[in-house]
Amino acid sequence: GQSLEQPSEVTAVEGAIVQINCTYQTSGFYGLSWYQQHDGGAPTFLSYNGLDGLEETGRFSSFLSRSDSYGYLLLQELQMKDSASYFCAGMNRDDKIIFGKGTRLHILP
Amino acid sequence: EAQVTQNPRYLITVTGKKLTVTCSQNMNHEYMSWYRQDPGLGLRQIYYSMNVEVTDKGDVPEGYKVSRKEKRNFPLILESPSPNQTSLYFCASSSLRPLLLGEQYFGPGTRLTVT
């Protein structure tokens, strides 16, 4: 079946830049979305790439390359409050939404 | 305020006792989903609905039912809950307009324990 792969954990330093990658095994997603989830909370929408290229929203940017079946989320000027889990997700041609298993971001002071 | 609401937020029940988790959104969204979240497995789609009276199975539909009689509501029904349905459940909604397709709004979650 279709799946989205992302690293289980990433560690970075406060103030730095971190990139979280997401690769998928098959084509056929309408685009790629990114969500943030703090412990005990609900996922919140961060960014959506409906087309190839870079989308920028404040400190967060997201990139998609359909030809490489690859996307990433870039977080700049990391703050301690960015410590959370990050999920990529896509809607496939059957209108189902598939999520990656999530990347836990640890930020060191 | 644009929001998705779910009730109850916490529920402890026993095996076999039918239950319903309600979900409502006030954004006139066409697409609604139910997910379960388990440690290490991420979010898995249970059922989704493209619009009123249109529902379809997600990746893990066994043991669940849904209905979409009104655009704003999308209840999740467990006819005979079992312990393996103990999980954190999220309802979500999104527009089907192309530029908004990937932007889902999530409810606060329902933590269900089946003993």
Interface residues (C-beta under 8 A of the other chain):
Chain A: G1 Y30 G31 L32 S33 Y35 G41 A42 P43 T44 F45 Y48 N49 G50 F87 A89 G90 M91 D95 K96 I97 I98 F99 G100 K101 G102
Chain B: Y31 S33 Y35 G40 L41 G42 L43 R44 Q45 Y48 M50 D56 G58 D59 F90 A92 P98 L99 L100 L101 G102 E103 Q104 Y105 F106 G107 P108 G109
